[in-house]
Amino acid sequence: MKDKDLQVATATPAPRTRVQGRRGRPPKSAGPSGTSELILDVAEDLFSKHGLHGVSIRDVANEAGVDTALLHYYFGTKRGLFDAVVKRRSEILNIDRMASLDAYAREAGDQLTTEGVIDAFLQPLLYWGEKGGPGWKHYFALISQANANPVWGGETMARYFDTVIHRLIDLLKESLPGARDEDLYWAYHNLSGALTLTIGETGRLDRLSDGLCRSGDLKTAYTVMTRFAAAGFRAVCARA
């Protein structure tokens, strides 16, 4: 990721202070873009803590210090605001993951390994988890919730992330000749569960291991996940 540091750093939303403004209008000290980014930052934080249905438009407006009319102006509905929150960082993340997968495929040629493919898929998540700051922590906590929600989560994940997942599956298929498609998808289902539990950084592992392991130790978490998932893919696909 070092080669991309300068390129992707500009895509990271900068921390913003709370800005007070006149009712129904953008605050004078922030242009439309700055105001909408402030609203997205606040909404992202609140959604990550309380989920889609635990947050109201008024909650976001009060926390951002703006009128509710401004949120409706920029995003329409609460679902429109939620979708904008998910889309903002998914675009960055998907570009990085697709680039990482494509770069590995070029370098490996016909020597693709399952570990290599999974590692290429996970590295951008590790990068943003470690370097992205509080905003990315909030975003990953939100995505962790979405992946486990049967009402609005499945549709959200499919809409914003399926393209890069299909690229992952295609490369895994190359690394596991003869693997059945259904086995690959079942194995990915398990990887997805481990991944979203990891990015959520809930602290469950810390308590369970009595401090021996830390959910915030992302380097170790992703290293172990790569090895574990690769072995799982091979085991599941071997029955073919």
Buried (B, 14 or more C-beta within 10 A) or exposed (E): BEEBEEEBEEBBBEEBEEBEBEEEEBBEEBEEEBBBBBBBBBBBBBBBEBBBEEBEBEBBBEBBBBBBEBBBBBBEEBEEBBBBBBEBBBEBBBBBBBBBBEEBBEEBEEEBEBBBBBBBBBBBBBBBBBEBEEBBBBBBBBBBBBBBBEEBBEEBBEEBBEEBBEBBBEBBBBBBEEBBEEBBEBBBEBBBEBBBBBBBBEEEBBEEEEEEEBBEBBEEBBBBBBEBBBEBBBEBBEEE
